[in-house]
Amino acid sequence: MMTRIIKNTLFAIALLTGATSCEDFLKEKVYTEYDPSAFLKDKSGLDALLTGAYARSRIIAYDSRNYTFLFNEFNTDVSWETGGGLEAQAVPFIQFNWPVNETLLNSFWVKMYQAIASANSVLDVASDLQGVDPATVDFARAEARFIRASSYYFLLNLFGPTPIIEIPRNAAPEEIERIGKETPRPANDVFVNYLIADLEFAADKLPVAEEPIGRASKGAALGVLTKLYLHEKNWQKVAETAQKVIDLNYYSLYADYPAMFSVQGEANKEYIYRAPCIAQSGYQNNYMPHAFPPNYPIQSNWVNFGAQFRTYTSFYKTFEGGDLRRKLLVTNYTDLSGKQVELLQDATGKALDNVRSFKYVPDPQAVGENNGNDIVYVRYADILLSLAEALNEIDGPTQKALDLVNQVRKRAAATELKLADFTGKAALRDFLLAERGREFYSEGLRREDLIRHEKFISGGKARGWNAQPHQVLYPIPQQQRDANKNLEQNPGYQ
């Protein structure tokens, strides 16, 4: 339950910020679990809270697997899954048959509200800091509001507007309990405006540089804001905000697309918002063990899971032959026994739908499933293509829009576009959707792109599934509705 999340989060913070020895801990004054400001009065305490908020907001390891692939790609025209213990959970997403009490969706809801609760704790403590420079306090507030808004954005992408949880200062336990049990979902415009206010504040106060990697920045705030406006199809605001990112003159396309997603390519200026990963359990990127095909020759320090993440043959064929982005898609290999294995199509030309995406290039220093490749949420190519899409929706095909797309295609060694290639807005719109697929496969953006272009449900039907219009949103987890009777279900799931 959301109430329990908030209370448990603050209680955990209280336990973790105790004294440094057992003897001192036994002498520690007992504080209320609901009031972190009672024992966090200085910047060190604030930094500890921020560290916890960042940690809770990171979509990495199995959370990334679930969000990126089960929720946002396996129900699209890019990829699917069979095998291993994951198959039973993946099939309902592939076949548009997910239940209202789906456990992974509920777990993601809980995770994001833990991050939101932690961010709210930072804001609460920041109000009581003494002897700290106001600019430092504003910086912490900006980080917390970015964490809160980005967490709400991920929820919006899956469920639509979700309850905005804010705990009044000095609230009694009973009031906190009531807020968690009674807060309804807001109207869409109220929810979106709440996120806009957070992201605009963050963009105003945060520095341009991402220091250290994974920390909130001006570009990250503007990048998520661009994505929010794109989600809402507010084309003018998409154009304005994307241009602000470009005008920072800080980001650029990484020259070597295949290397960008490797551990060696992490020091790039294309990643705008990312989760830093290391080859350690709980902090890892564990995508590649799901992508290795059977009996693939892997290093002794790697592992190959039974779960098999497969890419559709038809998607692979949308690439031009010389497109460098296609290099990260494996269509055949020699297995451990020396057998040549085909993944694209058989000798008769029949699609095998078994291509493997090696986008997150295996980490040479991986430890079992634990790879250290950073996981990207927003990168500069997305800003360029989002601006191109907005300009097309505003004015139709223009040279400026094509120049933006051509920056991305030139980096990939793909044929550059000419204005004469497009007869109108619809033609460029369709091309942009296809181009976003080629650019962002295995990054968890395909579902939202198809929904925005109104092709998500029709695509599901074309693959033979009984996809219904209401499935552009996932159901509010029944576990949450049982805890909060005012939590209205999305249409079609009642």
C-alpha positions as CSV (number, residue, x, y, z in Angstrom):
1,M,0.0,0.0,0.0
2,M,1.2,3.6,-0.6
3,T,0.7,4.5,3.0
4,R,2.9,1.6,4.1
5,I,5.5,2.5,1.5
6,I,5.8,6.0,2.9
7,K,5.9,4.9,6.5
8,N,8.4,2.0,5.8
9,T,10.6,4.3,3.8
10,L,10.9,6.9,6.5
11,F,11.3,4.2,9.1
12,A,14.1,2.6,7.2
13,I,15.8,6.0,6.9
14,A,15.5,6.5,10.6
15,L,17.2,3.1,11.2
16,L,20.0,3.7,8.6
17,T,20.9,7.1,9.9
18,G,21.5,6.0,13.5
19,A,24.8,6.2,15.3
20,T,27.9,4.4,14.2
21,S,28.3,1.9,17.0
22,C,26.1,-0.6,18.8
23,E,26.7,1.1,22.1
24,D,25.8,4.5,20.8
25,F,22.8,3.0,19.0
26,L,21.4,1.6,22.3
27,K,21.7,5.1,23.7
28,E,20.0,6.7,20.7
29,K,17.0,8.9,21.4
30,V,13.8,7.3,19.9
31,Y,12.3,9.4,17.1
32,T,9.0,9.2,15.4
33,E,9.1,7.2,12.2
34,Y,7.0,9.9,10.5
35,D,9.2,12.9,11.0
36,P,12.7,12.6,9.4
37,S,13.3,16.3,10.0
38,A,13.4,15.5,13.8
39,F,16.8,13.9,13.3
40,L,18.1,15.2,10.0
41,K,19.0,18.9,10.5
42,D,22.2,19.3,8.4
43,K,23.5,18.8,4.9
44,S,25.0,15.4,5.6
45,G,21.6,14.1,6.5
46,L,20.1,15.7,3.4
47,D,22.7,14.0,1.2
48,A,21.9,10.7,2.8
49,L,18.3,11.1,2.0
50,L,19.1,12.1,-1.6
51,T,21.3,9.0,-2.0
52,G,18.4,6.9,-0.9
53,A,16.0,8.7,-3.2
54,Y,18.3,8.2,-6.2
55,A,18.7,4.5,-5.3
56,R,15.0,3.9,-5.2
57,S,14.3,5.7,-8.4
58,R,16.9,3.7,-10.5
59,I,15.2,1.3,-13.0
60,I,18.0,-1.2,-13.2
61,A,18.6,-5.0,-13.0
62,Y,15.2,-6.9,-13.0
63,D,13.2,-3.7,-12.7
64,S,14.8,-2.6,-16.0
65,R,14.1,-6.0,-17.6
66,N,10.5,-5.7,-16.7
67,Y,9.9,-2.1,-17.5
68,T,11.9,-2.0,-20.8
69,F,10.9,-5.3,-22.2
70,L,7.8,-6.9,-20.6
71,F,5.9,-3.7,-20.2
72,N,7.2,-1.7,-23.2
73,E,8.6,-3.9,-26.0
74,F,7.3,-7.4,-26.0
75,N,3.8,-6.2,-26.9
76,T,5.2,-4.3,-30.0
77,D,6.5,-5.1,-33.4
78,V,10.2,-5.3,-32.2
79,S,10.7,-8.2,-29.9
80,W,9.2,-11.0,-27.9
81,E,10.3,-13.8,-25.5
82,T,10.1,-17.5,-24.9
83,G,11.8,-19.9,-22.4
84,G,13.0,-19.9,-18.9
85,G,11.0,-19.1,-15.8
86,L,10.1,-15.7,-17.3
87,E,8.0,-17.0,-20.1
88,A,4.9,-17.4,-17.9
89,Q,5.0,-13.7,-17.0
90,A,6.0,-12.6,-20.5
91,V,3.3,-14.3,-22.4
92,P,0.3,-12.2,-21.1
93,F,2.2,-9.0,-22.2
94,I,3.0,-10.5,-25.6
95,Q,-0.6,-11.6,-26.1
96,F,-2.4,-8.5,-24.7
97,N,-3.8,-10.6,-21.9
98,W,-2.5,-9.1,-18.7
99,P,-4.6,-9.3,-15.5
100,V,-5.6,-6.5,-13.2
101,N,-3.5,-8.0,-10.4
102,E,-0.3,-8.6,-12.4
103,T,2.5,-8.8,-9.8
104,L,5.3,-7.1,-11.8
105,L,3.1,-4.1,-12.6
106,N,2.3,-3.8,-8.9
107,S,5.9,-4.1,-7.9
108,F,6.8,-1.3,-10.3
109,W,4.1,0.9,-8.8
110,V,5.5,0.2,-5.4
111,K,9.0,1.0,-6.5
112,M,8.1,4.3,-8.0
113,Y,6.1,5.4,-4.9
114,Q,9.1,4.5,-2.7
115,A,11.2,6.9,-4.8
116,I,8.5,9.5,-4.6
117,A,8.2,9.1,-0.8
118,S,12.0,9.5,-0.5
119,A,12.0,12.6,-2.7
120,N,9.2,14.1,-0.5
121,S,11.3,13.3,2.6
122,V,14.2,15.3,1.1
123,L,11.9,18.3,0.4
124,D,10.6,18.1,4.0
125,V,14.0,18.0,5.5
126,A,15.3,20.8,3.2
127,S,12.7,23.1,4.8
128,D,14.3,22.8,8.2
129,L,18.0,23.0,7.3
130,Q,19.9,25.5,9.4
131,G,23.1,27.2,8.5
132,V,23.1,26.0,5.0
133,D,23.5,28.2,1.9
134,P,20.1,28.8,0.2
135,A,21.6,27.9,-3.1
136,T,22.6,24.5,-1.7
137,V,19.1,23.9,-0.4
138,D,17.6,24.9,-3.7
139,F,20.0,22.4,-5.5
140,A,18.8,19.6,-3.2
141,R,15.2,20.6,-3.7
142,A,15.7,20.5,-7.5
143,E,17.2,17.0,-7.4
144,A,14.3,15.8,-5.2
145,R,11.7,17.4,-7.5
146,F,13.4,15.8,-10.5
147,I,13.4,12.4,-8.9
148,R,9.7,12.8,-8.0
149,A,8.7,14.0,-11.4
150,S,10.6,11.4,-13.4
151,S,9.1,8.7,-11.1
152,Y,5.6,10.0,-11.8
153,Y,6.4,10.2,-15.5
154,F,7.2,6.5,-15.6
155,L,3.9,5.8,-13.8
156,L,2.1,8.0,-16.3
157,N,3.5,6.1,-19.2
158,L,2.1,2.8,-17.9
159,F,-1.1,3.7,-16.0
160,G,-2.1,7.3,-16.8
161,P,-2.4,9.8,-13.9
162,T,-1.8,8.3,-10.5
163,P,-2.4,9.7,-7.0
164,I,-0.2,12.7,-6.1
165,I,1.0,12.0,-2.6
166,E,2.1,14.8,-0.4
167,I,2.3,14.6,3.4
168,P,1.6,17.8,5.4
169,R,4.3,18.9,7.7
170,N,4.0,17.5,11.3
171,A,1.2,15.1,10.1
172,A,0.1,12.6,12.7
173,P,0.2,8.9,11.9
174,E,-3.5,8.8,11.5
175,E,-3.4,11.5,8.9
176,I,-0.7,9.8,6.9
177,E,-2.8,6.6,7.0
178,R,-5.8,8.5,5.8
179,I,-3.9,10.1,2.9
180,G,-2.6,6.8,1.7
181,K,-6.1,5.2,1.9
182,E,-8.1,8.0,0.4
183,T,-6.1,10.0,-2.2
184,P,-7.8,9.7,-5.6
185,R,-6.3,10.0,-9.0
186,P,-6.2,13.6,-10.3
187,A,-7.4,14.8,-13.6
188,N,-4.8,14.4,-16.4
189,D,-4.2,18.2,-16.7
190,V,-3.7,18.5,-12.9
191,F,-1.2,15.6,-12.9
192,V,0.7,16.9,-15.9
193,N,0.9,20.4,-14.6
194,Y,2.3,19.0,-11.3
195,L,5.1,17.3,-13.2
196,I,5.8,20.4,-15.3
197,A,6.2,22.5,-12.2
198,D,8.7,20.0,-10.7
199,L,10.7,19.7,-13.9
200,E,10.8,23.4,-14.6
201,F,12.0,24.1,-11.1
202,A,14.7,21.4,-11.5
203,A,15.8,22.7,-14.9
204,D,16.1,26.2,-13.5
205,K,18.3,25.2,-10.5
206,L,20.4,22.2,-11.7
207,P,23.7,22.5,-13.5
208,V,24.3,21.5,-17.1
209,A,26.9,18.9,-16.4
210,E,25.9,15.4,-15.2
211,E,28.3,15.1,-12.2
212,P,28.7,12.4,-11.2
213,I,27.2,10.1,-13.8
214,G,23.5,9.5,-13.1
215,R,23.0,12.7,-11.1
216,A,20.1,15.0,-12.1
217,S,21.0,17.8,-14.4
218,K,19.5,20.7,-16.3
219,G,19.5,18.6,-19.5
220,A,17.9,15.6,-17.7
221,A,15.1,17.8,-16.4
222,L,14.5,19.3,-19.9
223,G,14.8,15.9,-21.5
224,V,12.1,14.4,-19.3
225,L,10.0,17.5,-19.8
226,T,10.3,17.1,-23.6
227,K,9.2,13.5,-23.2
228,L,6.2,14.6,-21.1
229,Y,5.1,17.1,-23.7
230,L,5.6,14.4,-26.4
231,H,3.4,12.0,-24.4
232,E,0.7,14.7,-24.3
233,K,1.2,15.6,-28.0
234,N,1.7,19.2,-27.0
235,W,3.7,19.9,-30.2
236,Q,4.6,23.5,-29.6
237,K,6.0,22.7,-26.1
238,V,7.9,19.7,-27.5
239,A,9.5,22.0,-30.0
240,E,10.3,24.7,-27.4
241,T,11.7,22.4,-24.8
242,A,13.7,20.2,-27.2
243,Q,15.3,23.3,-28.6
244,K,16.3,24.3,-25.1
245,V,18.2,21.0,-24.7
246,I,19.9,21.6,-28.1
247,D,20.8,25.2,-27.1
248,L,22.7,24.0,-24.0
249,N,25.4,23.1,-26.5
250,Y,26.4,20.3,-24.2
251,Y,25.0,17.2,-25.9
252,S,26.0,15.6,-29.2
253,L,25.5,12.4,-31.1
254,Y,28.1,9.8,-30.2
255,A,30.1,9.1,-33.3
256,D,30.2,5.3,-33.0
257,Y,26.6,4.0,-32.5
258,P,27.5,0.3,-31.9
259,A,30.1,1.3,-29.2
260,M,27.8,3.8,-27.4
261,F,26.1,1.1,-25.4
262,S,29.3,-0.7,-24.3
263,V,31.0,-0.1,-21.0
264,Q,33.8,1.6,-22.9
265,G,31.3,4.0,-24.6
266,E,29.7,5.3,-21.4
267,A,31.8,8.5,-21.4
268,N,29.6,10.0,-24.1
269,K,27.7,13.3,-24.4
270,E,24.6,11.6,-25.9
271,Y,23.2,10.1,-22.7
272,I,21.1,12.8,-21.1
273,Y,19.4,10.8,-18.3
274,R,20.7,7.4,-17.3
275,A,21.1,4.9,-14.5
276,P,24.7,4.1,-13.8
277,C,25.4,0.4,-13.5
278,I,28.3,-1.8,-12.2
279,A,29.0,-5.5,-12.5
280,Q,27.5,-6.2,-9.0
281,S,24.2,-7.7,-8.0
282,G,21.6,-5.1,-7.2
283,Y,23.4,-2.5,-9.3
284,Q,23.7,-4.3,-12.6
285,N,22.4,-4.3,-16.1
286,N,21.4,-7.9,-16.7
287,Y,20.0,-7.6,-20.2
288,M,22.6,-9.7,-22.1
289,P,22.1,-13.0,-20.4
290,H,18.5,-12.9,-21.7
291,A,19.7,-12.1,-25.3
292,F,22.4,-14.8,-25.8
293,P,21.0,-17.6,-28.0
294,P,21.4,-21.3,-27.0
295,N,25.0,-22.6,-26.9
296,Y,26.4,-19.2,-27.9
297,P,30.1,-19.0,-27.2
298,I,30.3,-16.8,-24.2
299,Q,33.2,-15.9,-21.9
300,S,33.7,-18.0,-18.8
301,N,32.6,-15.0,-16.6
302,W,29.3,-14.6,-18.4
303,V,26.1,-16.5,-18.1
304,N,23.3,-17.5,-20.6
305,F,19.8,-17.6,-19.3
306,G,17.0,-19.9,-20.4
307,A,14.8,-16.9,-21.1
308,Q,15.3,-15.9,-24.7
309,F,14.7,-12.3,-25.8
310,R,14.0,-12.5,-29.6
311,T,13.7,-9.9,-32.3
312,Y,11.2,-10.2,-35.2
313,T,12.6,-10.8,-38.6
314,S,10.3,-8.2,-40.1
315,F,11.7,-5.6,-37.8
316,Y,15.3,-6.4,-38.8
317,K,14.3,-6.0,-42.5
318,T,13.2,-2.4,-41.9
319,F,16.9,-1.5,-41.8
320,E,19.0,-0.6,-44.9
321,G,21.8,-3.0,-45.6
322,G,24.5,-0.5,-44.6
323,D,22.8,0.9,-41.5
324,L,25.3,0.7,-38.6
325,R,22.5,0.2,-36.1
326,R,21.8,-3.2,-37.6
327,K,25.3,-4.3,-36.5
328,L,24.0,-4.9,-33.0
329,L,21.4,-7.4,-34.3
330,V,22.8,-10.9,-34.5
331,T,21.3,-13.0,-37.3
332,N,23.6,-16.1,-37.2
333,Y,26.4,-17.6,-35.2
334,T,28.5,-20.7,-34.8
335,D,27.5,-22.5,-31.6
336,L,29.8,-24.3,-29.2
337,S,29.6,-27.5,-31.2
338,G,30.7,-25.8,-34.4
339,K,27.2,-25.8,-35.9
340,Q,26.1,-22.7,-37.9
341,V,22.8,-21.5,-36.5
342,E,20.5,-19.1,-38.5
343,L,18.3,-16.7,-36.6
344,L,16.7,-14.5,-39.3
345,Q,15.1,-17.0,-41.7
346,D,15.3,-20.6,-42.8
347,A,16.5,-21.9,-46.2
348,T,13.1,-21.3,-47.7
349,G,13.0,-17.7,-46.6
350,K,10.5,-18.4,-43.8
351,A,10.9,-15.9,-40.9
352,L,12.4,-17.4,-37.8
353,D,11.7,-14.3,-35.6
354,N,14.8,-15.2,-33.6
355,V,17.3,-12.3,-34.2
356,R,19.1,-11.3,-31.1
357,S,19.7,-7.7,-30.0
358,F,23.2,-7.3,-28.6
359,K,22.6,-3.6,-28.1
360,Y,24.1,-3.5,-24.6
361,V,27.4,-5.0,-25.7
362,P,28.5,-7.7,-23.2
363,D,30.7,-6.3,-20.5
364,P,34.1,-8.0,-20.7
365,Q,34.3,-7.7,-16.9
366,A,30.8,-9.0,-16.2
367,V,30.3,-11.2,-13.2
368,G,27.7,-13.8,-14.2
369,E,24.5,-11.9,-15.0
370,N,25.9,-8.7,-13.7
371,N,27.0,-6.4,-16.5
372,G,28.2,-2.8,-15.9
373,N,26.6,-1.1,-19.0
374,D,24.7,2.1,-18.0
375,I,21.0,2.0,-18.8
376,V,19.8,5.0,-20.7
377,Y,16.3,6.6,-20.3
378,V,16.7,9.8,-22.5
379,R,19.4,10.5,-25.0
380,Y,20.2,13.2,-27.5
381,A,18.9,11.3,-30.5
382,D,15.5,11.2,-28.9
383,I,15.5,15.0,-28.5
384,L,16.4,15.5,-32.2
385,L,13.7,13.1,-33.4
386,S,11.2,14.5,-31.0
387,L,11.8,18.0,-32.3
388,A,11.5,16.7,-35.9
389,E,8.2,15.0,-35.1
390,A,6.9,18.2,-33.4
391,L,7.9,20.4,-36.4
392,N,6.2,18.0,-38.8
393,E,3.0,18.1,-36.7
394,I,3.1,21.9,-36.6
395,D,4.1,22.7,-40.2
396,G,4.3,19.4,-42.1
397,P,7.6,18.3,-43.8
398,T,10.2,21.0,-43.7
399,Q,13.9,21.1,-44.4
400,K,14.6,21.8,-40.7
401,A,12.7,18.7,-39.6
402,L,14.6,16.6,-42.2
403,D,17.9,18.0,-41.2
404,L,17.3,16.8,-37.6
405,V,16.4,13.3,-38.8
406,N,19.4,13.3,-41.1
407,Q,21.8,14.0,-38.2
408,V,20.6,10.7,-36.7
409,R,20.7,8.8,-40.0
410,K,24.1,10.2,-41.0
411,R,25.6,8.9,-37.8
412,A,24.1,5.4,-38.7
413,A,25.4,5.6,-42.3
414,A,21.8,5.4,-43.6
415,T,20.6,7.2,-46.7
416,E,19.9,10.8,-46.0
417,L,16.4,12.1,-46.6
418,K,15.2,14.7,-49.2
419,L,12.2,17.0,-48.8
420,A,10.9,15.7,-52.2
421,D,10.7,12.2,-50.6
422,F,7.6,13.2,-48.6
423,T,4.3,14.2,-50.0
424,G,2.8,15.4,-46.8
425,K,2.6,15.3,-43.0
426,A,1.3,11.7,-42.8
427,A,4.2,10.4,-44.9
428,L,6.9,11.9,-42.7
429,R,4.9,10.9,-39.6
430,D,5.0,7.3,-40.6
431,F,8.7,7.5,-41.5
432,L,9.5,9.0,-38.1
433,L,7.7,6.2,-36.3
434,A,9.7,3.6,-38.3
435,E,13.0,5.5,-37.7
436,R,12.4,5.7,-34.0
437,G,12.0,1.9,-34.0
438,R,15.4,1.6,-35.7
439,E,17.1,4.0,-33.4
440,F,15.6,3.0,-30.0
441,Y,15.0,-0.7,-30.2
442,S,15.9,-2.5,-26.9
443,E,15.5,0.9,-25.0
444,G,11.8,0.6,-23.9
445,L,10.4,3.4,-26.1
446,R,8.5,1.4,-28.7
447,R,5.2,1.0,-26.9
448,E,4.8,4.7,-26.1
449,D,5.7,5.6,-29.7
450,L,3.2,3.2,-31.2
451,I,0.5,4.5,-28.8
452,R,1.2,8.1,-29.7
453,H,0.9,7.2,-33.4
454,E,-2.3,5.2,-32.7
455,K,-0.8,2.0,-34.0
456,F,-0.2,0.0,-30.8
457,I,-3.6,-1.8,-30.7
458,S,-3.7,-2.3,-34.5
459,G,-0.2,-3.8,-34.4
460,G,-1.2,-6.2,-31.7
461,K,-4.2,-7.3,-33.8
462,A,-2.0,-7.7,-36.8
463,R,0.2,-10.2,-34.8
464,G,-2.9,-12.2,-34.0
465,W,-3.8,-11.0,-30.5
466,N,-7.1,-9.8,-29.2
467,A,-5.8,-6.3,-28.4
468,Q,-8.5,-3.9,-27.2
469,P,-8.5,-0.1,-27.4
470,H,-8.4,0.4,-23.6
471,Q,-5.0,-1.5,-23.4
472,V,-3.1,1.6,-24.3
473,L,-3.0,1.9,-20.5
474,Y,-2.3,-0.9,-18.0
475,P,-4.8,-1.6,-15.2
476,I,-4.3,0.1,-11.9
477,P,-3.0,-2.9,-9.8
478,Q,-5.8,-4.4,-7.9
479,Q,-3.5,-4.7,-4.9
480,Q,-3.4,-0.9,-4.8
481,R,-7.2,-0.5,-5.3
482,D,-7.8,-2.9,-2.4
483,A,-5.8,-0.6,-0.2
484,N,-7.3,2.6,-1.5
485,K,-11.0,2.5,-2.3
486,N,-10.9,5.9,-4.0
487,L,-8.4,4.7,-6.6
488,E,-10.4,4.6,-9.8
489,Q,-9.6,1.8,-12.3
490,N,-8.7,2.6,-15.9
491,P,-11.6,2.1,-18.3
492,G,-12.0,-1.4,-19.7
493,Y,-10.6,-3.2,-16.6
494,Q,-13.6,-2.9,-14.3
